Amino acid sequence: MTYLEWPFFETRHRELATALDRWAAENLADHHATDVDAECRALVRKLGSAGWLQHAVGGTIDTRAICLLRETLARYNGLADFAFAMQGLGSGAISLQGTREQKDKYLGRVSRGEAIAAFALSEPEAGSDVAAMQCSARVEGGHAILNGEKTWISNGDIADFYVVFCRTGEAPGARGISAFIVDAGTPGFEIAERIQVIAPHPLARLKFTDCKVPLAQRIGEPGEGFKVAMRTLDVFRTSVAAAALGFARRALQEALQRATTRKMFNQTLADFQLTQAKLAQMATTIDSAALLVYRAAWQRDQGRNVTKEAAMAKMAATEGAQQVIDAAVQMFGGAGVRSGEMVESLYREIRALRIYEGATEVQQLIIARELLKEMK
């Protein structure tokens, strides 16, 4: 954890990371959940009661703190990182642009781990291209009537409320989208499908059929939904890179342990130059990504625009972590692909991070677009 000595951090960040590391070592066991939904609910309660969720919910967002928390949680338990991140992402729009009534109704419960939040943006035909969404909402009296679907929704089927983005038609494209808070159990709202993925997390496809939501549940002004979504993602995109860092650091830790204890041809695996070269590359990849991640986090906390820097961090950290974890699996040989092995779990965890909250290819487009904008 020597990276905490870098000048990006203040004393409070170092104390926070050290305290969480100690707590995680005592409270987050390395095991596969037999009931993912129950385990996720339990982790949310545990993180809330310990006070960790307050750093991701409401108030002034400290990007460096969120990144340090996600990196540390990911190093110990992928589902714990997921539980923490989704509480922040699911309630982020309310934290950033909700009314006082909305904040009072939802944020305290989310912060204490008493309510689970979800962020419903993606659709079957609108993933990276958010402006292509088709889920709609029309206003009738004091209500919005929602119709359509959302998919790949984290915490789907276990969330107590969902922040749902719908086309409301104030203007073409991205300027005609609004955001609404939809409580679980609202008539016309159903879980259409549970989605199983390689790293077990609660995911679902949502369906809305004449779902009636009070206009008081709208976040921001009509047509501001896209702006709300982008502001929320801007906060948490850098933290996705931090989670990838946590996975990569754990993979290197496991690889070092394996290399120094595995006997082969009258020496250890670590005695081979090929192994040493691979370990050097893994460590360098991690530190390179970490510098990008905490540069972006520090810049955002200084109030700067970090569109390009956050995209660079996410791309470098997630792609680099995939390489580091793959190398760790290779060092374990056959044991590396055995179900229940830590590096096998990491291999499944990392793959989705190269896709969600903006795939690597989208990050490349963002970086190039910002570079060209600077040229002009």
Summary of the structure (lengths in Angstrom):
residues: 376
radius of gyration: 21.0
end to end distance: 40.9
largest distance: 79.7
contacts: 1318
relative contact order: 0.11
helix: 59%
strand: 16%
